[in-house]
């Protein structure tokens, strides 16, 4: 794994920075972290200024102490307890957000409004290259976000706001935060520091941040393999394997430098950042060899290779600028990022497959003054990707992608009703190497339209309605995959003739608050035409099951709700109860079956099959329904919470997919916060997770029968705000 010299010394840098005397005054962040009500936090993912409560489209925001308590090794785990949001799982190093049952190429992950530039959509074992511990706030857009972010956001978007390029002067000459923590479940050691400073001139603002994390293999309450899998394979538990998940370590370094010039009407800034991680892939000391003989073939020798680990390094360079008061336009915001990404998969000490991805993305937003009564924003987005996978197990061919889109989003208030309208047009190109052998280059055009209403029936009671037509172009992985995908131990076959998929969504939501009570709920239906999915064919080759990317019509129905009650606020402290639940069902909506001819590569030739695919039934790996609750207490310098989430048994499964037992995860948090005489602050914290030490296997994970979630763990540490 290649690492620049500066980041080899990152632990020392962090230790020195964390030891800085708290001589500066507290900044806004030092007070924001105590806020428990996020209704007033401004959403950065949209160019139209507003809070999550103001906007007609459903958006969740994590910030302040709620974000501090939720932060985890992966972005998916960090946001995974928000209503309607869960996480994929491929060991502790990998967790991508799943929004209302949608994941992968349907959920866009953003860093301050620009794509993350990684290849986490190519394979489920690829991590998101964003460090949640360095975030100021995280915003989850539920429902299609294609208007703002294009084809890859048809199922939603997650925007991580980190402020690495400053857009305003700091409140004090020097301000920041730092954190040191450990965890008993995996012997974790994590250190983080962030500093923002304004030069004496008052026009130049600097930013620096850094993080270092090391964890070992984590503890589990039972065995790595599930009882169901061991019974299926006729195995008996080995006592020596109990209690620890092998090859579940994580090592991460992340850091950034940024500087901006701030003027009276705008700003211009540049920044550079690094994300460098190595993590184990549990359950993947895999075997090669064919124990099935075919006519005219000699059986191959079997051999087992070492545990699989992944080394990932990303360098990112950004330029951002803004200008206000431009005649008919209120503001102009422009940003461009270039990302250089390398991802190497190791089998023991041997290099397996190397993924290289170089991308450039640019975005311009112009917010205009009222036009025919509509406040709105015009935007242009452009992106280019150059992707290559090198190695014997590179199941996706090299390709180049080009995306360009233009959009408009507007809002107007009619008395008690606020209306939002939007439209976007995109062109997506995918050019593949060796197109003659693999399939033709593809060119797609997509159009997305949206309308939403927010009706303030009373000051305390609001209804919202949403209608969307969103389109997504297939990705290179869905079009051209052709071989063994080691991460899922399966053979994946693309379909070069896939068409654009179209989602039509209808949603109704309500929000009510009265006295100590709050209630939010939503009900939604999404009808997909030509939904692209990975179908299990039922065919088994020596390397594993054969799966094919195909498309058919599908339906998603879901609901989510959250209730809050401040049931006491007296001498004993402030007591709050939060209860939430969500459910989603995804299924193909056709009838009967259809035949599909496939050709499975096998050495220097192929095996041809005709398979019958059902046109109805459940889609695979749909997140199970949940019900969770939490009691919070605050008094003076102390705050604490105790919560539990019940994940139901998932028995609405696809053909060839196994059911997953339900489980309950109990967590607790305690923190002691102290403000100093100089206006700084620091706090000690203890966080407990999976306190019942229950065996939990995520249905959304390809590794559910090989890698349970971590057992009981206690995280502890100190935070400083200055």
C-alpha positions, 0 to 999 in steps of 0.5 A, spaced: 500 500 500 503 506 497 502 512 502 505 519 502 511 520 507 506 526 511 501 520 512 506 515 515 507 520 520 499 522 521 499 518 528 504 523 531 501 529 527 494 527 531 497 526 537 501 533 537 495 537 534 490 534 540 495 536 545 495 543 543 493 548 549 485 550 548 487 557 547 482 559 542 475 561 543 469 556 542 466 556 535 459 555 533 461 548 532 463 548 540 456 549 541 452 546 535 454 539 538 450 540 544 444 541 540 438 536 540 433 539 535 436 539 528 429 542 525 433 548 524 440 546 521 440 548 514 441 543 508 447 544 504 445 539 498 440 543 495 442 550 492 435 553 495 436 555 502 432 551 507 432 546 513 429 539 513 423 541 515 422 547 510 423 543 504 417 539 501 422 533 499 424 528 505 431 529 507 434 527 514 440 531 517 445 528 522 449 534 526 452 535 533 451 530 538 447 526 534 452 525 529 457 524 534 454 518 537 452 515 530 459 516 527 462 509 525 467 506 521 463 506 515 458 512 512 452 506 511 453 504 519 453 512 521 446 513 518 444 506 518 439 508 524 435 514 521 428 512 519 428 509 512 436 508 512 440 502 513 447 499 511 450 494 506 455 490 510 462 487 507 466 487 514 467 493 518 471 497 512 465 497 508 458 499 509 454 503 503 447 507 505 441 503 503 435 508 502 428 505 502 431 499 499 435 502 494 443 501 494 449 501 489 448 505 483 441 508 485 444 512 491 449 517 490 454 519 495 457 526 495 462 530 498 460 537 499 455 536 493 460 533 488 461 525 487 466 521 492 470 519 486 471 512 488 468 505 485 464 503 491 458 502 486 462 497 482 462 491 487 459 490 494 466 489 497 469 496 495 469 502 501 466 509 500 472 514 500 469 518 505 471 519 512 464 520 517 469 522 523 471 528 519 464 530 517 460 537 520 453 534 518 451 528 514 444 529 509 440 524 507 435 525 501 430 520 501 426 519 494 429 520 487 435 526 487 436 525 480 434 533 479 440 535 483 445 529 482 443 526 476 442 518 474 446 515 480 441 518 485 434 515 482 434 512 489 436 518 494 443 521 495 447 522 501 451 528 502 457 529 507 458 536 509 466 537 511 467 544 510 474 542 507 474 548 503 472 554 507 467 559 504 466 564 510 471 567 515 471 563 522 468 566 528 475 566 532 482 566 529 483 559 531 477 554 532 476 546 531 475 540 534 479 533 536 477 526 538 481 520 541 477 514 542 478 506 543 473 500 543 473 494 546 470 490 541 476 490 536 481 494 540 480 500 536 485 506 536 482 512 533 485 520 533 482 526 529 483 533 529 480 539 525 483 546 525 480 552 521 484 559 522 483 566 519 489 570 517 490 577 521 488 580 514 481 577 515 481 575 508 484 568 508 482 562 511 486 555 512 483 548 514 487 542 516 484 536 518 487 529 519 485 522 522 488 515 524 484 509 525 487 502 527 482 496 529 484 489 530 479 483 528 472 484 532 469 479 537 463 476 535 458 472 540 458 465 536 461 462 530 463 466 523 459 461 519 451 461 521 448 455 523 444 455 517 450 454 512 454 449 517 447 445 517 447 446 509 454 444 508 454 438 513 459 441 518 460 441 525 462 448 529 470 448 531 471 451 538 477 454 536 473 459 531 468 461 536 468 469 539 472 472 533 471 474 526 478 473 522 480 478 517 476 483 520 481 489 521 481 496 518 487 501 518 485 508 515 489 515 514 485 521 512 487 528 511 486 534 508 489 541 507 484 547 504 485 555 503 480 560 501 480 567 499 474 571 502 471 577 499 465 581 501 461 578 495 464 571 495 470 566 495 475 562 492 478 556 495 482 550 493 484 544 497 487 537 497 485 531 501 487 523 501 484 517 503 488 511 505 485 505 508 487 497 508 481 492 510 480 485 511 474 481 507 472 476 512 470 469 509 474 470 503 480 465 504 477 462 497 479 456 493 480 456 486 479 449 482 473 446 478 471 440 482 466 439 476 468 435 470 465 437 463 466 432 457 473 433 454 476 437 460 481 435 465 479 436 472 483 442 475 487 442 481 484 445 487 488 450 492 487 455 497 489 462 497 491 467 503 485 471 506 483 477 502 484 484 504 484 491 500 488 497 500 485 503 497 488 510 496 485 516 493 487 523 492 482 528 491 484 536 488 478 541 488 477 548 486 471 552 489 468 559 488 462 563 489 459 570 487 453 574 490 449 579 487 449 578 480 444 582 477 438 577 476 442 572 480 442 572 487 448 567 487 453 563 483 457 557 486 462 553 482 466 547 484 470 542 480 474 536 483 479 531 480 480 524 483 485 519 482 483 512 485 487 506 486 484 499 489 488 493 490 486 486 492 491 482 495 490 474 496 495 473 502 501 477 500 499 476 492 496 482 488 490 479 485 486 485 482 487 492 481 482 497 480 484 504 477 479 510 477 480 517 475 475 522 475 473 529 474 467 532 476 464 540 475 458 543 477 455 550 476 449 553 480 446 559 479 440 562 484 436 567 480 431 572 483 424 571 483 421 569 476 414 569 475 413 569 482 418 563 482 425 563 486 429 558 483 436 555 481 439 553 474 445 548 474 450 544 469 453 538 471 459 535 468 463 528 469 468 524 466 470 517 469 476 513 466 476 506 469 480 500 469 481 493 472 487 489 471 488 482 474 486 475 472 479 476 476 477 483 473 470 481 472 469 488 469 472 491 462 476 497 462 471 503 460 470 511 459 464 514 462 461 521 460 455 524 463 453 531 462 446 534 465 442 541 466 437 542 471 432 547 474 429 547 481 424 552 483 419 554 489 413 558 490 409 560 496 401 560 495 398 562 502 399 556 506 402 552 500 409 551 498 410 548 491 416 545 488 418 544 481 424 541 477 426 538 471 433 535 469 436 532 462 442 528 462 446 525 457 450 519 459 456 515 455 459 509 456 465 507 452 468 500 453 475 497 451 474 491 446 467 493 444 466 488 439 468 482 443 464 484 449 458 489 447 457 495 443 458 502 446 452 505 449 449 512 449 443 514 453 438 520 454 434 521 461 429 526 463 427 527 470 421 531 472 419 532 479 413 536 483 412 537 491 407 541 495 408 542 502 401 544 506 401 548 512 394 546 515 396 549 521 402 552 524 403 545 528 401 540 522 404 540 515 402 535 509 407 534 504 405 531 497 410 528 492 410 526 485 417 524 481 419 521 474 426 519 474 430 515 470 437 512 470 442 509 465 445 503 466 452 502 469 458 499 465 458 494 471 451 492 469 452 492 462 459 489 461 460 484 467 463 478 464 467 473 469 468 471 476 466 476 482 471 474 488 467 478 493 460 475 492 463 468 490 459 468 484 460 469 476 456 475 474 454 477 467 452 483 464 447 485 459 450 490 453 443 491 451 440 494 457 435 500 457 434 506 461 430 504 467 424 509 469 421 510 476 415 513 478 414 515 485 408 518 489 409 520 496 405 523 502 408 525 508 405 529 515 409 532 520 406 535 527 408 538 533 404 540 539 407 541 546 412 536 548 410 531 542 413 531 535 410 526 529 413 525 522 410 519 517 411 518 510 407 513 505 410 512 498 410 507 492 415 507 486 413 503 480 419 502 476 419 500 468 425 496 466 428 495 473 435 493 473 437 487 478 442 482 479 438 475 478 440 468 480 439 463 475 440 457 479 446 455 475 452 453 479 459 453 476 465 451 480 467 458 481 460 459 484 453 461 482 451 464 476 448 471 476 446 475 470 444 483 470 437 483 467 431 488 467 423 487 468 418 491 471 418 492 479 414 495 485 417 498 491 412 500 497 414 503 504 412 507 510 416 510 515 414 514 522 418 517 527 415 519 534 418 524 539 415 526 546 419 530 551 415 527 557 419 530 563 423 537 564 424 538 571 429 538 577 431 530 575 433 533 568 430 533 561 427 526 559 425 525 551 423 518 548 424 517 541 420 511 537 421 510 530 419 504 525 420 503 517 418 498 512 419 497 505 417 491 500 421 490 493 418 485 488 418 484 481 411 486 478 410 481 472 407 474 471 409 468 469 417 467 466 421 469 461 427 465 457 434 468 457 440 465 453 446 466 457 454 464 456 458 463 462 466 464 460 470 458 462 477 458 461 478 459 453 471 457 452 464 458 455 458 454 457 451 456 454 445 455 458 437 457 457 434 459 464 427 461 466 427 467 470 420 469 474 417 475 472 414 476 479 416 475 486 421 478 491 427 482 489 433 480 493 437 483 499 431 488 501 432 491 508 428 488 513 422 492 517 425 495 523 422 498 530 426 502 534 426 506 541 430 511 545 430 514 551 434 520 552 436 524 559 440 531 559 442 535 566 447 540 566 453 537 564 451 530 563 447 527 557 445 519 556 441 515 552 439 508 552 436 505 545 434 498 542 432 497 534 429 490 533 430 488 526 425 483 523 426 476 520 426 477 513 422 472 510 420 475 503 426 473 499 427 472 492 428 465 489 435 462 491 435 466 497 435 464 504 431 467 510 435 471 515 433 471 522 431 477 526 435 480 532 435 486 537 441 491 537 441 495 544 446 501 545 447 506 550 451 513 550 453 517 556 457 523 556 460 529 561 461 535 557 465 541 561 465 548 558 472 552 560 473 559 563 476 561 556 470 559 552 472 552 550 469 545 551 471 538 552 467 532 554 468 525 556 464 519 553 462 512 553 458 508 548 456 501 548 453 497 542 450 490 541 450 490 549 446 484 549 451 480 545 446 478 540 448 474 534 446 479 528 446 478 521 444 483 516 440 481 510 442 486 506 449 483 506 452 478 501 456 475 507 451 474 512 452 467 513 460 468 513 460 474 517 456 476 523 456 484 526 460 485 531 458 483 538 458 487 545 463 493 544 464 499 549 467 505 546 470 511 550 474 517 549 475 524 549 472 530 545 475 537 545 472 543 542 476 550 541 
